Amino acid sequence: MSGKGSKTRVPRFSVGYIDRSSDPSKDFYRYAVGRWQDRNPVPADKTRWDSFDELQELNFRRVRQILEDSAKNPKSPVQRIVGDFYASAMDRKRRDSLRFSPVSSELRAIARISSKASFADVLATLHDEWTPAFFSSFVTPDDKHSAVYALYLYQGGISLPDRDYYLSRHFAKERDAYRSHIQRMFAMSGESQSTAEAAASTVMNVETVLAKASRTRTALRDPHTNYHKYTIEALAKRNRSFPWKRYFSARGLSKVPYVVVGQTKFFDTVDELLRKSPEEDVKAYLKWHLLNRSAPYLHTEAEEEHFDFFNRKLLGQKKPEPEWKRAAYVVDGTWTMQGKAGGVGEALGKLYVERYFPPEARAKMAELVEDLRGVFRDRLERLPWMTEETRRLALEKFSRFVPKIGHPEKFRNYSSVRVRRDDYLGNVRRGAAYEVKRRAAQIGGQVDKNEWLMTPPTVDAYFHPNYNEIFFPAGILQPPFFDFKMDDAVNLGGIGVVIGHEITHGYDDEGRKFDADGNLRDWWTKRDTREFEARAKRIADEYSEFEPLPGLHVNGMLTRGENIADLGGVCIAYEALKRRLSDGRTPRRKIDGFTPEQRFFISFAQIWACNIREEEVKRLLIIDPHSPARFRVIGPLVNLPEFWDAFGVKPGSPMRRAERKRVEIW
């Protein structure tokens, strides 16, 4: 699809995207996607435009039809839930008439805080409705006992994208704009100008304290340092100013056997903050988080003010996406700048799969996955730098590795969620509360291996270390990633690389620390750990040299895991192509003037075709564990002799890394 908003078409691999004036030996990314970039400027309602967005655009136009059909003429309970949710989002007239009344009861509760007990009750309600003031909490398999679910407490409580936005001189302009935004939101909600100004200063002060206490995203990548097990009693003794017992009781969690605290020093700071802060400061901070979390679902003025700061000023987005699409994201439960919306994603996903994901697509994908599993297993068996002791355990882990394709076997039942056509924010909250309560009921219970963390229309994939499984939602199993009409080389360069990427995550700098059962355990020999870390450091050093904007470099340590997976994904998928060429399953012939090997690498580059605004580049360099798209292509290829051979890349060329610097892990 053109970024200018032309009619949606199916995005596909095309040699027409190649910039033949570029030298593949100097800049293969520009060579492979240059004409695509020229034809696809970032749309005004986006912060970037890439191949994922092209496919997501197609998926969400399909989703729109499902939503509109369900809203007009629901023929099942699932359609009624989905349709009523969507209708509530699209009822702009009613939302505008209600103004701030949907949050009035919560505002009154905050105003009435007069004790630790009442503070704990209000905070518990906010957390149950996915407003993560002061910190965040979630339920996930216990890293050290992966068969059961545990409650985790994690740093949080800030509204800007990352701690650096509060602390770095590079974001002084953004901090000033943020303070003004807070002030306007308070004034809009009915506060006097002086009160709004004071509240904005308070919120900035509190969030800056929390930011200073937060660990960096790079530091958060070490799972060992984010695991501290406490009983509620022990936590209450450590943090005496925070009313932990009342808080857990208010959330119905007083009988949980233990909690896992991610960052103990952060929670010590929260405790000290509550001890020293005046009551009115705590109220102002909580009110801000309520207003901020709710604004996208309220009246036009609040929604536009929210967009103006978080999207226009912070990310450079020129205008909002269409209202139907914003509503679709919420019903789907898509991640946004403000966290995850409280939607009914698997209800929508069930309808999506019924219309758009045939069983034969699942079967074809399963065949591809098996091919790549075989390649990776063989590579593990012959890896020259790994000792037999570690290799045996690595192979044992891989023997229990499971792929999940398309969608869950059983979709969630949302019949208990009260969805009303006249209460958009209420639907969002009740959707969030349903998910929070569903997860809370799992604490201490056996992990459900059939559970998915992405909805079927999502254009993405993931590996979960506790499950030792990879997940490929139906949304990504379409062109340009997976295309029935294309040759094996193109599909292996697309979805094949994605499969290999997710497989490799099981053995990246984080994934390798989890054993065959999905437990966080040191199962490597010291020698193999040293060997791996030496190679991983070389990858981090390589990517740290990349400079997406003048003076701003990729954080090689933050992106190390994804870079390892990118390199592994290309290596595994390319070997799968070589095997198909050798056994005759893939004909060795040129198509459009390119060999299968060349089409593989061009396809790989084209799945990362991207244009992006500078503001978004700056944000992602701080928060995103993935490298910018351009370097997700260049980074692996400069290390691959197979790529050099395919395009005649000679020693000394920019796309050929010196042999002494070349990185090879998996």
Long-range contacts (C-beta under 8 A, 24 or more apart in sequence): 1-54, 1-57, 1-58, 2-39, 2-40, 3-39, 3-40, 3-41, 3-42, 3-43, 3-46, 3-49, 3-611, 4-41, 4-43, 5-43, 8-57, 8-58, 8-61, 9-58, 10-58, 10-478, 10-479, 11-51, 11-54, 11-55, 11-58, 11-479, 11-480, 12-479, 12-480, 12-483, 12-485, 12-486, 13-479, 13-480, 13-483, 13-486, 13-490, 13-494, 13-602, 13-603, 13-606, 14-606, 15-592, 15-593, 15-594, 15-602, 17-606, 17-609, 18-602, 24-647, 24-649, 24-655, 25-647, 25-648, 25-649, 25-650, 25-653, 25-654, 25-655, 25-656, 26-653, 26-654, 26-655, 27-634, 27-654, 27-655, 28-601, 28-605, 28-633, 28-634, 28-637, 28-643, 28-647, 28-655, 29-605, 29-608, 29-630, 29-633, 29-634, 31-605, 32-601, 32-602, 32-605, 32-606, 32-609, 32-633, 33-605, 33-606, 33-608, 33-609, 33-610, 36-606, 36-609, 37-609, 37-610, 37-611, 40-609, 40-611, 41-611, 42-611, 42-612, 42-613, 44-317, 44-318, 44-319, 45-317, 45-318, 45-319, 45-320, 45-321, 45-322, 46-317, 46-321, 47-311, 47-315, 47-316, 47-317, 47-612, 47-613, 47-615, 47-616, 48-610, 48-611, 48-612, 48-613, 48-616, 49-610, 49-611, 49-612, 50-608, 50-609, 50-610, 50-611, 50-612, 50-629, 51-480, 51-481, 51-606, 51-607, 51-608, 51-609, 51-610, 52-459, 52-460, 54-480, 55-459, 55-475, 55-476, 55-478, 55-479, 55-480, 55-481, 56-459, 56-475, 58-478, 59-352, 59-457, 59-459, 59-475, 59-478, 60-325, 60-328, 60-329, 60-457, 62-352, 62-355, 62-356, 62-457, 63-328, 63-332, 63-348, 63-352, 63-457, 64-324, 64-325, 64-328, 66-348, 66-351, 66-352, 66-355, 67-324, 67-327, 67-328, 67-331, 67-348, 68-324, 70-351, 77-415, 78-347, 78-350, 78-351, 78-414, 79-351, 80-419, 81-344, 81-347, 81-414, 81-415, 81-417, 81-419, 82-331, 82-344, 82-347, 82-348, 82-351, 84-419, 84-420, 84-421, 84-427, 85-330, 85-331, 85-343, 85-344, 85-419, 85-427, 85-431, 86-327, 86-328, 86-331, 87-421, 88-419, 88-420, 88-421, 88-422, 88-423, 88-424, 88-427, 89-297, 89-323, 89-326, 89-327, 89-330, 89-331, 89-424, 90-323, 90-324, 90-327, 91-421, 91-422, 91-424, 92-300, 92-323, 94-422, 95-297, 95-298, 95-299, 95-300, 95-424, 96-299, 96-300, 97-299, 98-298, 98-299, 99-298, 99-299, 99-302, 100-189, 100-190, 100-298, 100-299, 100-302, 102-294, 102-297, 102-298, 102-423, 102-424, 102-425, 102-426, 103-290, 103-291, 103-294, 103-298, 103-425, 106-290, 107-189, 107-287, 107-290, 110-283, 110-286, 110-287, 110-290, 111-283, 113-279, 113-282, 113-283, 113-286, 114-279, 116-243, 116-246, 117-243, 117-246, 119-243, 119-274, 119-282, 120-243, 120-246, 120-247, 120-250, 121-246, 121-250, 122-286, 123-247, 123-286, 124-247, 124-250, 124-251, 125-250, 126-286, 126-289, 126-290, 127-251, 127-436, 128-251, 128-432, 128-433, 128-436, 128-437, 129-342, 129-429, 129-432, 129-433, 129-436, 130-293, 130-339, 130-340, 130-342, 130-429, 130-432, 130-433, 130-435, 130-436, 131-289, 131-290, 131-293, 132-156, 132-157, 132-289, 132-339, 133-157, 133-285, 133-286, 133-289, 134-210, 134-270, 135-266, 135-267, 135-270, 138-439, 139-439, 139-440, 139-442, 139-443, 140-466, 141-447, 141-466, 141-467, 141-518, 142-260, 142-466, 143-223, 143-227, 143-260, 143-466, 143-514, 143-519, 143-520, 144-227, 144-229, 144-519, 144-520, 144-521, 145-519, 146-447, 146-466, 146-467, 146-514, 146-517, 146-518, 146-519, 147-446, 147-447, 147-517, 148-444, 148-445, 148-446, 148-447, 149-439, 149-442, 149-443, 149-444, 149-445, 149-447, 150-258, 150-259, 150-260, 150-443, 150-444, 151-253, 151-256, 151-259, 151-260, 151-440, 151-443, 152-259, 152-260, 152-261, 152-262, 153-259, 153-260, 153-261, 153-262, 153-267, 154-226, 154-262, 154-263, 155-210, 155-213, 155-214, 155-215, 155-262, 155-263, 155-266, 156-210, 157-206, 157-207, 157-210, 157-270, 157-289, 158-207, 158-210, 158-211, 158-214, 159-207, 159-288, 159-289, 159-292, 160-207, 160-211, 160-314, 161-314, 161-337, 161-619, 161-622, 161-623, 162-217, 162-619, 162-622, 162-623, 163-211, 163-212, 163-214, 163-216, 164-622, 165-211, 165-622, 166-207, 166-208, 166-211, 166-212, 167-208, 167-211, 167-212, 170-618, 174-313, 174-314, 175-204, 177-309, 177-313, 177-314, 178-204, 178-309, 179-204, 181-305, 181-308, 181-309, 181-313, 182-288, 184-305, 185-288, 185-291, 185-292, 185-295, 185-302, 185-305, 185-306, 186-287, 186-288, 186-291, 188-301, 188-302, 188-305, 189-287, 189-291, 198-284, 199-284, 199-287, 199-288, 202-280, 202-281, 202-284, 202-285, 203-284, 203-285, 203-288, 205-281, 206-273, 206-277, 206-281, 206-285, 207-285, 209-269, 209-273, 210-266, 210-269, 210-270, 210-273, 212-269, 213-265, 213-266, 213-268, 213-269, 213-270, 214-263, 214-266, 215-263, 215-266, 217-558, 217-622, 217-623, 217-625, 218-555, 218-557, 218-558, 220-262, 221-509, 221-510, 221-557, 221-558, 221-560, 221-561, 221-625, 222-510, 223-510, 223-513, 223-520, 224-513, 224-520, 226-262, 226-263, 227-260, 227-262, 227-520, 228-260, 228-261, 228-262, 228-264, 229-258, 229-259, 229-260, 229-261, 230-258, 230-259, 230-260, 230-261, 231-257, 231-258, 231-259, 232-256, 232-258, 232-259, 235-259, 235-261, 235-267, 238-264, 238-267, 238-268, 238-271, 239-267, 239-268, 239-270, 239-271, 240-271, 241-271, 241-272, 241-274, 241-275, 242-267, 242-270, 242-271, 242-274, 251-440, 252-437, 252-440, 253-440, 253-443, 256-443, 256-444, 257-444, 292-338, 293-338, 293-339, 294-425, 296-326, 296-330, 296-336, 296-338, 297-330, 297-424, 297-425, 297-428, 298-425, 310-337, 310-338, 311-337, 314-615, 314-619, 315-613, 315-615, 315-616, 315-619, 316-613, 316-614, 316-615, 316-616, 317-613, 330-428, 332-455, 332-457, 332-458, 333-431, 333-435, 333-455, 334-455, 334-458, 341-428, 341-431, 341-432, 342-427, 342-428, 342-429, 342-430, 342-431, 342-432, 342-433, 342-434, 342-435, 343-428, 343-431, 344-414, 344-417, 344-419, 344-431, 345-455, 346-408, 346-411, 346-412, 346-414, 346-452, 346-455, 346-456, 347-411, 347-412, 347-414, 348-455, 348-457, 349-407, 349-411, 349-455, 349-456, 349-457, 349-474, 350-407, 350-411, 350-456, 352-456, 352-457, 352-474, 352-475, 353-406, 353-407, 353-456, 353-474, 356-474, 357-406, 357-407, 357-456, 357-474, 357-477, 361-406, 361-474, 361-477, 361-482, 362-405, 362-406, 362-477, 364-482, 364-484, 365-405, 365-406, 365-472, 365-477, 365-482, 365-495, 366-403, 366-405, 368-482, 368-491, 368-492, 368-495, 368-496, 368-499, 369-403, 369-405, 369-499, 371-496, 371-576, 371-579, 371-580, 372-496, 372-499, 372-500, 372-503, 372-572, 372-573, 372-576, 373-398, 373-401, 373-403, 373-503, 375-500, 375-572, 375-575, 375-576, 375-579, 376-500, 376-503, 376-504, 376-572, 376-666, 379-571, 379-572, 379-575, 379-666, 380-666, 383-666, 385-528, 385-531, 385-535, 386-528, 386-531, 387-525, 387-527, 387-528, 389-525, 389-528, 390-523, 390-524, 390-525, 390-528, 393-515, 393-516, 393-523, 393-524, 394-507, 396-516, 397-468, 397-506, 397-515, 397-516, 398-506, 399-516, 400-468, 400-516, 400-517, 401-468, 401-469, 401-470, 401-503, 401-506, 402-449, 402-467, 402-468, 402-469, 402-470, 403-469, 403-470, 403-471, 403-472, 403-499, 404-452, 404-469, 404-470, 404-471, 404-472, 405-472, 405-477, 406-456, 406-472, 406-473, 406-474, 406-477, 407-452, 407-456, 407-473, 407-474, 408-450, 408-451, 408-452, 409-450, 410-450, 412-438, 461-498, 461-499, 461-501, 461-502, 462-502, 462-505, 463-502, 463-503, 463-505, 463-506, 463-511, 464-518, 465-505, 465-506, 465-510, 465-511, 465-513, 465-514, 465-518, 466-514, 466-518, 466-519, 467-518, 468-506, 468-514, 468-516, 468-517, 468-518, 470-499, 470-502, 470-503, 470-505, 471-502, 472-498, 472-499, 472-502, 480-603, 480-606, 480-607, 481-607, 487-586, 487-591, 487-596, 487-599, 488-577, 488-580, 488-585, 488-586, 488-596, 489-577, 489-586, 489-596, 489-597, 489-599, 489-600, 489-603, 490-599, 490-600, 490-603, 491-603, 492-573, 492-574, 492-576, 492-577, 492-580, 492-600, 492-603, 493-573, 493-577, 493-599, 493-600, 493-601, 493-602, 493-603, 493-604, 493-607, 494-603, 494-604, 494-606, 494-607, 496-572, 496-573, 496-576, 496-577, 497-569, 497-570, 497-573, 497-604, 497-607, 498-569, 498-607, 499-569, 499-572, 499-573, 500-568, 500-569, 500-570, 500-571, 500-572, 500-573, 500-576, 501-565, 501-566, 501-568, 501-569, 502-565, 502-569, 503-568, 503-569, 503-572, 504-564, 504-565, 504-567, 504-568, 504-569, 504-572, 504-666, 505-561, 505-565, 507-568, 507-666, 508-560, 508-561, 508-562, 508-564, 508-565, 508-568, 509-536, 509-560, 509-561, 509-564, 510-561, 511-561, 532-665, 535-663, 535-664, 535-665, 536-560, 536-564, 536-665, 538-661, 538-663, 539-563, 539-564, 539-567, 539-663, 539-665, 542-635, 542-638, 542-639, 542-657, 542-661, 542-663, 543-627, 543-631, 543-635, 546-627, 546-628, 546-631, 546-634, 546-635, 548-617, 548-621, 548-628, 548-630, 548-631, 549-614, 549-617, 549-618, 549-621, 552-617, 552-618, 552-621, 553-621, 554-621, 554-627, 554-628, 554-631, 555-621, 555-622, 558-624, 558-625, 559-624, 559-625, 559-626, 559-627, 561-625, 562-625, 562-626, 562-627, 562-632, 563-627, 563-635, 564-665, 564-666, 566-627, 566-632, 566-635, 566-636, 567-635, 567-636, 567-639, 567-663, 567-664, 567-665, 567-666, 568-665, 568-666, 569-636, 570-604, 570-636, 570-637, 570-640, 571-636, 571-640, 571-664, 571-666, 572-666, 573-600, 573-604, 574-600, 574-640, 574-642, 595-646, 597-642, 597-645, 597-646, 598-646, 598-647, 600-646, 601-637, 601-643, 601-646, 601-647, 604-633, 605-633, 608-632, 608-633, 639-663, 639-664
